[in-house]
């Protein structure tokens, strides 16, 4: 009996030590990933002399809003609104089309289904730089030069989104769909009432992926948008940089402004994002 108690005490001690170790590692990782955002926020409150000093000032002793004042003297609000419109529109359209296409590929049977899915998987391997010239020519032929739709439309048919929603749709029991058809439900009613609620975690995860991917797609925004009034926050701030030196305070103020919507969207959808990741991990 004493040996059993000693063994149990030893296991409890090891478990407690493991928990402490995990907490320390997680805390270090949290600091590592949060520090860049902290440095951007504090840097945006520093003057030019402080931010360019050789000895870094970890916390602004004399904070100033001059960088934000100079930022708003530029059309920064318009750039931010353009970026929000692009990201939100792309997120909504991608979630709708990907959910429908993923459901069709997972639960419907039609001619060429395997070939079509294989093409989607192959498209996932293509870098955007390979197809940017055809995309530019296509948008030009549609008369969408320097139009926000030129950035939104190429994102809507995102192969990864269709692939992700196909995987979620495969978890839907076929018996439920057959029961809905027997009860006389239309395809639209079946999708809205049965399919969508069951794949909602996947839609939430896809919404975050799409929003962040579109928001950070500097390359496509740089190619498609040239006029000053249709620039995004990333391309707009990039144009404010000088040829010889960079105004880091102004750049950090723009980066801090650009980070707010991304953080807000993640906080709104984090429950669905967590559920989506969990379901993906358990499946199979």
N, C-alpha and C positions, 0 to 999 in steps of 0.2 A: 504493500500500500504506500509506504513512504517513497518507494522508487517511482510509482505511478504519479504521485504528486510532484516529485522533483522533475519528472519528464514533462508533465503538463506545464509546470512553471517555466521550464526551459523553452518550451514551444511558445508560450505566451510572451516570453522575453524576446524571442526571435521575431515573432509577429509584430511586436511593438517597435522593435528596431527597424524592421522592414518598412513600417508605416512612416516612421520618422525620416528614413532615407528617401522614400517616395515624395514626401512633402518637401524636403529640401531640394530635390531635383526639380520638382514642378515649380517651386518658387524661383529657382535660378532660371529656368526656361521662361517663366512669365516675365521676369526682369529683362531677360535677353530680347524678347520679342516686343515688349512695351517700350523699351528705352528709345528706339528710333522715333516713335511717335512723341515721346516726352521731349526728345531733343528738337524735333520740329516745332512743337508748341512753344518751348522756351526760347528757341532761336528766333521765332517770329516776334518775340517781345524784346529783342536786343537791338541796340543801335549798330551801325556799321563798324565802329571801332571795336566794340566788345565782341562782335561775332567773328571778326577777322583777327583777333588777338591770338598770339602764339600760345598763351596759357588759357585754356578753356575755362569759361565761367559756367559751372554746372547749374547754377540757378541765377536768373537775372536779378541783380541787386537794384538796378534802376530800370524797371520795365517801362516800355514805351509802346504806344499803339501807332507809331509813325508808319511802320511797315504796312499796316492794314489801311491807314489813311491813303497812302500812296497806291495801294492795290485797288482800292475802290475808286480812285481817280481814273483808273483804266476800266474798260467794260467788263470787269471781273464777274459781276452779277449775271450779265448776259451770257458769259462763257459758262458759268456754273449752271444756269438754267438750260442752256443747250445740252450740257453733259447729262443733266438729270432727265431731260426729255428723251435723249438717245437711250440711256440706260434703262429707264422705266418702260419705254415702248418696246425695246428689244426684249426685256425680261418678260413682259406680258405676252407678246406675240410668240416668243420662243416656248414658253410654258404651255400655251394653248396648242400650238402645232406639234410640239414634241409629245405631249400627252395623247393627242389623237393618233399621231403616226405610230407611237410606241404601242398603243393599244391595238391598232390594226395589225402591226407586225407580230404581236404576241398571240392574239386570239382569233385572228381571221386567217383564212386560207384562200390564196389567190395565185394566179399564174405569175411566175417570176419573183415570188416572195423571197426565196433564198438568194437569188442573184441581186435583188435590190438591197437586201440586208448586207450582203458581202460588199457591195459598192459603198454603203454607208461606213462600214468598218474600214475600208481602204481610204475613204475620204478623211477619216479621223487621223490617219498617219501623215496627211499632206500638210506641210507648214503653210501658213497664210501667205508668206512671201512668194510661194510658187504660183498662186492663183490671183495675186493682187492685180496684175496687168489685165487679165480677162475681166476681172471684176470692175476695174476702172473703165474699160471699154464698154462694158455692159451698162454701167450707170450713166456713162456719157451718151450712149444710144437711147436711153430712156429719158434723157434731158434732166438728169438729177445732179449735174455738176454743182458743187458747193451747196448741196442740199442735205439736211440732216438725214433724210431717207437713204442717202447713199451709204451711211454708216449703219443704219438700222436694218435694212433689208438683207444684207449679206449675213447678218447674225441670226436671222430668224430660222433658217434651215440648218442649225448647228447639229452636225452629226452626233456629237457626244450627248446632246440633250435627248435625241431620239433613242440612242442606245441605252441611256440611263432609264428612260421611261419604259422602254421595252422590257428591261429587267424587272422593273417594279410591276408591270402589267402581267407578267408571267406568274406572279404570286396570287393572282385573283382566281378563286375556284371556278372552273368552267361550269359546274353545276348551278352556281348562282346566276350566271348569264343565261343558261338554258331555261331556268325557272322563270326569269324575267321575260324571255321570249314566249314561253307558254302562257304567261299571264297577259300577253298582248302588248308588252312595252315596246316602244319604238327604239331604234338605235340611239337616238338623241337622249331619250328618257333613261335608257340603260346606262349610257355613259355618265350622265349627270347624277343619277341617283345611286348607282352601284360602283361604277369604275372609279370616278373621280374621288369620292370619299376614301377609297381604299388606297389610292396612289398619292393622296395629298402630302404625306411626308416626302415622297420623291419630288413632287412639284415644289415644295418648300426648299429642298436642297438645290434643285435646279434653278430656282429663282435667285438664290444667293450666288451660285456659280455664274449664272448669266449676267447678273448685275455687275459683279466684280470684274468679270472678263471683259464686258463691254466698256465699263468705266476706265479700265486700265489699257484698253486697246489703242495705245498711242500711235502705233504704226499705221493702222487703217485710217484713223482720224487725220493724221498728217497727210496722207495721200489724197483723201477724198475732200477735205475741207481746206480751202485756201483763203477765202474772204474773211476779213477781220470780224464781221458781225456774226459769222456762223462757227467760229472757232470754239473748241471745248476748253475747259479750264487747264488741261495739261498742255495743249498746243499754244494756248494764249500765254501762259506763264513762260513757256519756252521762248516765245518771241520777245519777251521783255528782257532777256539776257543780252548783255553787251558783247561786242566782238572781242574785246581785250580782257575785260574782267566781268565777274558775275556778281549781281546784287543778291547775296545769299539771304538777307533779311526779307526781301520782297518775295524771293522764291519760296522760303519757308512759310511765309504768310499764305501764299497761294496753295502750298501743299497742305497746310492745316485746314484751310477752307475746303479743299477737295476731299479731305479725309472724313469730314462730318457726315455726309450722306452715306458713305460706305459703312461706317460704324452704326449709324441709325438703322440701316436695312438689315445688318446682321443681328442686331438686338431684336428687331421685329420678327425675324424668321428663324432665330436660333433654335426654337423648340422643334420646328419641322426639320431643320438641318440636322439636329442631333438624332431625331427619329429616323431620318433618311439614312444617315451613316450607320446607325445601329441595325436597321433592317438589312442593309447591304452586307453588314458583317455576319449576320446570323444566317442569311440565306445560303442554301447549298450545303 
